[in-house]
Amino acid sequence: MGETRFSKMKKIKLYGLMLFLPFAISSCEDDVRNILQQVENPDKEEEVVDKEIIPVDIEGNNIGLEFLEQMKGHWIGKNRVISDDYDWFAFDYRPISPSHIHGIFEGGSMGNLFTSFFISKYKGKKTLMARNGGVLSGIYRTSYFVMDSVNTSDGNYYRFVDAKGGEKIMSIELKFKGNDLNFNAYTSKLGDRMATRHMTFVGERATNELADYAASENQFPQDVIEWNYEENVNPDWFAPSEDGTVKTSTFLSYTEETNYDLVQLAQESGDPFIISDHSYLSILNVNIEREPQYAESTVFMNLSYAPLTDENGYFSSEENFNTITQFPELSIGENVFSFTYLHPGTYYVTAILDKNNDGFISQGDLVNPSKEIVVAPESVVDVTINNISTPN
């Protein structure tokens, strides 16, 4: 296999419980990290004074619908996590109801991370909120954010802050300009330290086709409340920080089981808006069958909306790599993987067996002919890949 943009992507790693998955880095780092170009320290390392969270009131204006419309799409760009750069990254944001848009990063065996945006109620106001979290090394986390800032002086900028602790605990900020997206995330480990920049993504909308279809299916967008934070969240359920105080609108639970029940784990956390409460989304279970001599090899799994390989298992058009929507990495010896919170649609499943275990997709790795599957809304689909045998 020749060098492609995807083959040069660094191996994705997950960095601790409070990992956010917002998104990449451009050639001009200062412009990326400091979206509004208004402060000297875009990493927010200075202490933030406690202040009341004032949500942006979207009643009677187009702010909410404009944001949701701008967020939808298959985004491709570059990603920085702390100080590590990833040359290729993708996020797939599609509507799942009339006023809810969702995207998830499947990191693989260690866990995943999602961020969704929806119309809600907070402090008596109709506003936009975000839900961010996932499962990482057996730790279930979901955090809730509220939009507290909008700026349209140069592109469209939006900020969401922790719904209890505000900016000093966690925040995410997005800026849309033309077909470009900047997405930063800041975290403080549940308030046990000052919030600092954790991730930055800069990308372009590769296509709106997938999201437009989901929008039509869900009669999106509509200026209606998807889920009422004000009515459904009990602050007594929030997880405490290390010092025992509650500083964040976050729900936590933990399991040592590798084959955990996601719904049960979510219920144990106290999370009031769990996966089973989400409409339209599905689950895909992939079973890998491999030759015994490759039992200890890592498998790179790929979901894409165009085939990555031909009927013989050889990589096809390089452009098809930009149709990848999910790209988890399975642990050594792992043969079963579940895609949760999965958008319905037609996909191609391509498994790449890391024959030399160098942690990258490289020449000589074994690949299967991309297998087409159809995932219906609110379904559970099982697929087996048993022909990972073509050397590329």
N, C-alpha and C positions, 0 to 999 in steps of 0.2 A: 504494500500500500504506500503510495507516495505521501509526502507531507501535505496535510490539509490544515485549514484553520482550526478544525476540531481536534485533529491529532496532536496539535501543539498546546492544547488546553491543559493547564496544571490539574493534577488530581485534587478533587474537592475534599476539604476536610471540615469538620464541625468543631467550633471552638467554644465549648462551655455552654452552660444552661441558657444564658440570655442571648444567644445568637439570634440576630435579626437577619432576615433575608431581603433586604432592599439592595442596592445594586451597583455598579462598576466604576471604572476609572477612565478618564480621557487623556488626551495628550496635554491638556492644560489643567493640572491637578488643582490649582487654587480655585479655578472657576467651578470645578466639580464639587469640591468640599465646601465652598462658601457660596451657596446657591444665590443668595441675594447680594453678595459682595458689600455687606454693610458693617461687618465687625472684623476686628483684627484677628480674633481667635475663633475660627470656625469649629474647632474641636470642643468648644464649650467646657474647657477645663477649669474656668473660673467658677466660683461658687454661685449658684442661682438662688436668689432670695425667694423665700416662700411667698406666693401670691395666689390669689383666688383664680381658679380656672373659669374663664368666661367663654362659653361655647359660641361659635359662629352661628347666628340664627339664619337658617335658610328659608324660613317661611316667607312666601310671596316673592321669591327671587329665583334666579336660575343657577345659583352657586352649586347646589347639590347635584343637579342633573348634569351640569357642565363638567364637574369633576368626574362623575361616574362615566360619562361618555369619553372623556380624555383618557381614563385609565384602561379602558378595554383595548385588547390587542395582544399579539404575540411579539414580545420585546426581545431584541437581541443586542447584546453589548458586551462591555467589560465589567469585571467585578473586583472590588478591593475589599478584603476582609482583614481588618486591623492593618497589617502592613504587607499582606500577601496579595499579589495581583493574579487574576485569572483572565486569560486573553479572550475567552469566549464564554458567554453565559446567556441563558434564556429564561424568560418568565412568560407564562401563558395566562393572561387575565381575561376571563369571560363572565358574562352575567349568569347568575343562577336563580334570579327572581326578578320582579319588576324594579327593585331598587337595591340590589345586592350584587357586587362583583367580587370574584374570588380568584386567587392564584396561589400555587403551592410549589415549593422546591422539595423534591424528594432526594435527600442526601444519600439514601441507601440504608444499610443495615443499622447504622447508628441512629438514624432518625430523619425527621423532616421538619419543614417550617412553612407555615402559610401566613398570608396577610390578606384579609378581606375588608371591604369597605361597604357601608350600608347606611341608609337613612334611619335615624333613631330619635329618641327623646332623651334629653339630658338637662337637668335643672330647669325643667319646664319649657325648654326650647326645642324646636325641631331642628336637628343638626345632622352632620355626618359623623360617623364613628368608624373605628377600625378595630379589627380583632386579629391579633398576632400570636402565634405560638406553634405548638406541635409536640412531638415526642422525641426526646434526645436521650439515648442511653438509659431508657426506662423511666425518664422523668417527663411527665405530662405537664405542660405549661400553656396557659392561655392568658393573655393580657389584653385589656381594653383601653382604647384611646379615643379622645374626642378632638374634633377640629377646633382650634382656637385662633387660627391666623390664616388670612387670605391676602395675597398681594398680586395685583395684575399690572404693575407698572412696567415689567419687562418679562413677558411670558406670563404664565399662570402658576403661582406658587401657593402651596397649601401645607399647613403644619398640623399634625395630630400629636397630642401630649397624653401621658398617662392619665386616665380618668379619675384617679385619686391624688397622685402625687405631683402631677403636672410635669413640666419640662425638666425639672431637676432629677426626676426618676428615669423617665424614658420618653423619647419622642421620635417621630418619623416625619420627614419633610420631602415633598415632591415638587418638581417644577417641570411644566410642560412648555415647550416652545417649538412650534411647528410640529414636526414628526419626532422630536427628540424628548427623552425623559431623563431627568436627574432624580435620583432617589437616595437619600441619606438616612441613616438610623443611628440613634444614640442610646446607650444603655448604661445602667449603674449597678447591675447585679442586685436588683430588687431594693435599691436604695442604700446598699451597704458601702457605696462609694459615690463620688461625683460622676454624673453622666458624661461619657466621652463618645466620640464617633466610633462606631463599630464596623459599619459597612457603608459602602458607596457604590452605586451602580449608575452607569451612563449608557444609554442605549437608544436604539431607534425602533419604531414600530415596523416589524417586518411584514406583517399582514394584519388586516382587520377581518378577514374572511371568516375565521373560526368564531370570533367574538360576535360578528354581525349575525351569524346563524343562531347562536345562543340567544342573542338579543331578541330576534324574531320569535324564537320558541318560548321565551319568557316574558314577552310583551314589555321589554325594557327599552328605555327607562321611563319610570313613572314616579311622580313626586308623592310617594306613599311611604309610610313607616314599615320597614322590614321587620324590625324587632325592637321592642321598647326597653332600653337599658334601665330607664328610670323605674319601670314597674317590675322588672324581672331580676334585678341584682340586689342581693342582700350583702351590705358591706361586712357583715360578720363572717362571711365566707372567704374573704380575702386572705391570702397567705401572708404570714408574718415574715419579717426580715430576720437576720441573724440575731439582732438584739431583742427580738420578741415584739417589736412594734409593727404595725401595719402601715406601709408607706405607698403601696401600689395596688392598682386594680388588677390583681393577678391571682390565678387559681393554679394550685400545684397538687400533684400526686405522684407516687412512685411505685414501680414494681421491679422485681428482679427476674420476672419471667420474660423469656424471649418471645414466646408466642402469647402475648398479652391480648386481652379483650379491650379494644379501644373505647368502646362505649362505657364499659365498667370503669375503666381508668378515668374517663372524663367525669363520670358521676361521682367517683370517690373524691375528685378534686373540688367538687362544689360548683364547677363551671355551669352556669345556667343556660348556655347556648352551645350545645354539643353537636357532634357530627350528625347524629340521628335527627336533629332538628332542622338540618339544612335540606332544602328541596333540590331536585334536579341532579345532584352529584351521585357518582357511582364508585364501585370498587373493582379493581382488576387484580386477580391473583395469578402470578406467573410462576410456573414450575419449571425448573431447569433439570434436564437429564444430560449427563456428560460422561465421557469415557473415564474409567477409574484412574488412569495416569494423570488426569487433570483435576482430580478431586480437591487439591489444595490451591488451585488457581483462582484468582479474583475474576469476577464477571462484571463487566460494565453493561448495564441494561439501558436501552434507549427506546423511548416512545417518540414517534415522529408522524407527521401527516403526509409524508412521501417516503417510499422505500429507500433505505440506505444502501441496500445490496440488491443485486439482481437474483434471478431464479437459481443461480449456481452459488450464491453466497459471496460474490465479489462486489466490492464497493462500486457504486454507480456514480452519478453526477455529484461533484463536490458541492454544488449548490443545495443538494438535498440535506446536507448536514444542518443547514439553517432552518430546516423544518422540524428539528427536534424540540419537543416540549418538555420532556422529563428525561433525566439522565442519572439515575441512582447507581451507586457502586455497591455490589454485594460483598459481604465479608468472605474471607477464605473459607471454602467448604460449604457456604450457604447455597441452598438450591431452591428456596421458595421466597418469593417477595410479593408484597401486596402494595399496590398503588391505592391510596385512600384519597378522599376528597377529589376524585377524578372527574374531569369534565366529560360528559358523553361525547361520542363522535367516532369517526373511523381512524384507526391508528395502524401503524406498522411497528411490530416488536422486533428489535434487533439486539441480540446478545453478543458481546465481544469478550472472548475468553483470553485473559492476559497470560499468554502461554509462558512468557519469560518472567512474569511477576515483577516487572519494573515499575508498575504503578501508572503506566501510560498506555495509550493506544498506539501501537508501533508495529512495524513490519514483522510478519510471521504470526501475529495473533490470529486466533481462530474465530470465525464468524458464521452465523447461520443465514440462509436466505431470509430476508425480511418477511415476517409473517403478518398478514393483514387480519385485523380483528375489528368488530363493530361493538361498541359499548353503548347500550341504550340508557336513557335516563333512569336514575334510581334503580340500578341493577347491580348484580354481582356476577362478574364474568371470570371464568377460569380458562387458562391457556397453558399448553405445555410446549416448550422449546426443546427438541430432542435431536437436533441436527447441527450443532455448533462444530463444524468440521472443516470449513474452507479456510486455508491459510491465505492471508492478505499481505 
